[in-house]
């Protein structure tokens, strides 16, 4: 499924609004006996989290990148039908595509005060980040210039080990429901390898080199995160629903000088996640 950046933001705000609207019927009810009455006075507690995510990239493009010509040595997919060693290639558009994934993790919660908690959530996030390229190439046959077009999707499958550290500010509890917001940072490492995408090509200097037939990315990233959610106190545990956005702070592109990255100045991870917590 393909989304634009604007639809990405709309999806977040739709969930954000829903998280506030849904519990209103609960808030409107009369005072009820409270479950887990002493739960929030405990110095710490633990739990687990499961969630669905959508990973993508925020791309900083080079100025007028559509006008940059690339010779055949910058096009590493030598086995596809679009390859022609005598053609000049151009990138017409580069579009990030949002892909679904999932997250599992362990929640550690430290009480800082009546309304503040510190949370550490070691997690594993599985998913992929996809970029869609629209190429065209120009070649000359019998003095006639011929233009051919092609669309190619390049996906990077990732398994992130994440260490989100968040400050949680929660509202006053009403009956068995409390709202909260979170903000913090997330250090993440991608365990997946891009070795399967490696190919041997001849560069412009005539040397045999090994490159990645894809965007090559760095494994380590640091992200800023913000989100909101609701906690529901049951008889036996606290159940939460949460939506958050993660904004990568580091440029993760490892440039190879190929057609996939030579039109890009910077590449930053983005992720939208909806989670359920059980504590």
C-alpha positions in Angstrom: 0.0 0.0 0.0 1.3 3.4 -1.0 1.0 6.6 1.1 2.2 10.1 0.8 3.8 12.0 3.6 0.5 14.0 4.1 -1.5 10.8 4.4 1.0 9.5 6.9 0.4 12.6 9.1 -3.4 12.3 8.6 -3.3 8.7 9.8 -1.4 9.7 12.9 -3.8 12.5 13.8 -6.8 10.3 13.0 -5.6 7.8 15.6 -4.6 10.6 17.9 -8.2 12.0 17.9 -9.8 8.6 18.1 -7.8 7.8 21.3 -9.4 10.9 22.9 -12.9 10.4 21.5 -13.4 6.7 22.3 -13.0 7.0 26.1 -15.4 9.9 26.4 -18.3 7.5 27.0 -16.3 6.0 29.8 -15.5 9.4 31.4 -19.2 10.3 31.3 -20.2 7.4 33.5 -20.7 7.7 37.2 -18.0 7.0 39.8 -17.1 3.3 39.9 -15.1 1.2 42.3 -11.4 1.4 41.2 -9.5 -1.6 40.1 -5.8 -1.9 41.2 -6.1 0.9 43.6 -2.5 1.0 44.7 -1.0 0.2 41.3 0.3 3.7 40.5 2.0 3.9 43.9 4.4 1.0 43.1 8.0 2.2 42.5 8.3 0.0 39.4 6.4 -2.6 37.3 6.9 -4.6 34.2 4.9 -5.8 31.2 5.0 -6.4 27.5 4.0 -4.6 24.3 2.8 -5.8 20.9 2.2 -3.4 18.0 1.7 -2.8 14.3 4.1 -0.4 12.5 4.6 1.3 9.2 8.2 2.0 8.2 9.3 4.4 5.5 11.9 7.1 4.7 11.9 10.8 4.7 14.0 11.8 1.6 16.0 15.0 1.0 16.4 15.3 -2.7 19.2 17.0 -4.6 18.2 20.1 -6.5 17.0 19.3 -10.1 18.0 15.7 -9.7 15.8 14.8 -12.7 18.3 16.5 -14.9 21.3 14.5 -13.7 22.4 11.9 -16.3 23.8 8.6 -15.2 25.9 6.3 -17.4 25.5 2.5 -17.4 28.2 2.0 -14.7 25.9 3.7 -12.2 23.0 1.3 -13.0 24.0 -2.0 -11.2 21.0 -4.1 -12.3 22.8 -5.4 -15.4 20.6 -8.5 -15.7 17.2 -6.7 -16.1 15.7 -5.8 -19.4 16.0 -2.1 -18.9 19.8 -2.2 -18.8 21.7 -1.0 -21.8 25.4 -0.2 -21.6 25.1 2.5 -24.2 22.3 4.4 -22.6 22.1 7.5 -20.4 19.8 7.0 -17.4 17.7 9.6 -15.6 15.7 9.5 -12.4 12.2 11.0 -13.0 10.9 10.5 -9.4 11.7 8.9 -6.1 8.8 8.1 -3.8 8.9 6.4 -0.4 6.3 3.7 0.1 4.9 2.8 3.5 5.1 -0.9 4.4 3.4 -2.8 7.3 5.4 -4.5 10.1 5.1 -5.5 13.7 6.8 -4.9 17.0 7.2 -6.9 20.3 8.9 -5.8 23.4 9.3 -5.7 27.2 8.1 -2.7 29.2 10.0 -1.5 32.3 8.3 1.3 34.1 9.8 3.4 36.9 7.6 5.8 38.9 9.1 9.3 39.0 6.2 11.1 40.6 2.4 11.2 40.9 2.0 11.9 37.2 5.4 11.1 35.7 7.0 7.7 34.8 10.2 6.7 33.1 9.8 3.8 30.6 12.4 1.6 29.0 11.0 -0.7 26.3 13.6 -3.0 24.7 11.9 -4.2 21.5 12.2 -6.0 18.2 10.6 -4.3 15.2 10.2 -6.2 11.9 9.4 -4.6 8.6 10.7 -3.1 5.4 11.3 0.3 3.9 10.6 0.6 0.2 11.4 3.3 -2.3 9.8 3.5 -5.8 11.9 4.8 -8.6 10.7 6.0 -12.0 13.6 5.8 -14.5 13.9 6.7 -18.1 16.8 6.2 -20.5 17.9 7.8 -23.7 19.6 5.9 -26.5 20.3 6.7 -30.2 19.5 4.2 -33.0 20.1 5.3 -36.6 20.4 9.0 -35.5 17.0 8.8 -33.8 16.8 9.4 -30.0 14.7 6.8 -28.3 13.3 7.2 -24.7 12.3 4.2 -22.6 10.6 4.2 -19.2 10.7 1.8 -16.2 9.5 1.7 -12.6 11.5 -0.2 -10.0 10.8 -0.8 -6.3 13.7 -1.3 -4.0 12.9 -2.7 -0.6 15.2 -3.0 2.5 14.0 -5.6 5.0 14.9 -4.8 8.5 14.9 -6.3 12.0 15.5 -3.5 14.5 16.7 -4.0 18.0 15.3 -0.9 19.7 15.9 0.7 23.1 13.2 3.4 23.5 13.6 5.6 26.6 10.5 7.6 27.3 9.0 10.0 29.8 5.4 9.4 30.4 3.0 12.1 31.7 -0.3 10.7 32.7 -3.6 12.4 33.6 -5.5 12.0 36.8 -7.2 8.7 36.8 -11.0 8.8 36.3 -12.7 5.5 37.4 -10.5 2.9 35.6 -9.2 5.0 32.8 -6.2 7.5 32.5 -4.8 9.3 29.4 -1.2 9.9 28.8 1.4 11.4 26.5 5.0 10.1 25.9 8.2 11.7 24.5 11.7 10.4 24.3 14.5 8.9 22.3 15.1 5.6 20.7 18.5 4.0 19.9 18.1 1.3 17.3 20.3 -1.2 15.4 19.3 -3.0 12.2 20.3 -6.7 12.4 19.3 -7.5 8.8 22.1 -7.8 6.2 22.1 -6.5 2.7 24.6 -9.1 1.5 22.0 -10.9 -0.7 21.7 -7.7 -2.7 25.4 -7.5 -3.5 26.6 -7.7 -7.1 29.8 -7.3 -9.0 30.1 -4.5 -11.5 32.7 -2.6 -13.5 33.0 1.1 -12.5 33.8 4.1 -14.6 37.5 3.5 -14.1 37.2 -0.1 -15.5 37.7 -1.7 -12.0 35.7 -4.7 -10.8 33.9 -3.7 -7.6 31.2 -5.2 -5.3 28.2 -2.9 -4.7 24.7 -3.3 -3.2 22.0 -3.4 -5.9 19.8 -1.2 -3.7 20.1 1.8 -1.5 22.8 0.9 1.0 21.9 2.1 4.5 23.7 2.3 7.8 22.6 0.0 10.6 22.6 2.4 13.6 20.0 5.1 14.1 18.8 7.5 16.8 15.2 8.6 16.7 13.0 11.1 18.5 9.5 9.8 19.5 6.2 11.3 20.6 2.9 9.7 21.2 -0.3 9.4 23.1 -2.5 6.7 24.6 -4.9 5.5 27.3 -4.5 3.1 30.2 -7.4 0.9 31.3 -7.2 -0.7 34.8 -8.8 -4.2 34.9 -9.1 -6.5 37.9 -5.8 -8.2 37.2 -3.6 -5.9 35.0 -3.3 -2.6 33.3 -4.1 -2.6 29.6 -3.1 0.3 27.3 -3.5 1.4 23.7 -1.0 3.8 22.2 -0.1 5.6 19.0 3.4 7.1 18.4 5.5 8.5 15.7 9.3 8.0 15.4 11.5 10.5 13.5 15.1 9.3 12.7 17.7 12.0 13.5 20.6 10.5 11.6 21.2 10.3 7.8 21.3 6.5 7.3 22.2 6.5 3.6 25.6 5.0 2.9 26.3 6.4 -0.5 27.8 4.2 -3.3 27.5 6.8 -6.1 24.9 4.6 -7.9 21.7 5.7 -9.6 19.7 4.8 -6.4 21.5 7.3 -4.1 23.2 9.9 -6.3 19.9 11.9 -6.5 19.5 11.9 -2.7 21.2 14.2 -0.2 19.8 12.5 2.9 17.7 9.6 4.1 15.9 9.4 7.5 13.9 6.7 9.0 10.2 7.3 9.8 7.8 5.0 11.6 4.2 5.1 12.8 3.2 2.6 15.4 0.0 1.5 17.2 0.6 -0.6 20.2 -1.1 -2.6 22.9 0.6 -2.8 26.4 -0.1 -5.2 29.2 1.4 -4.3 32.5 
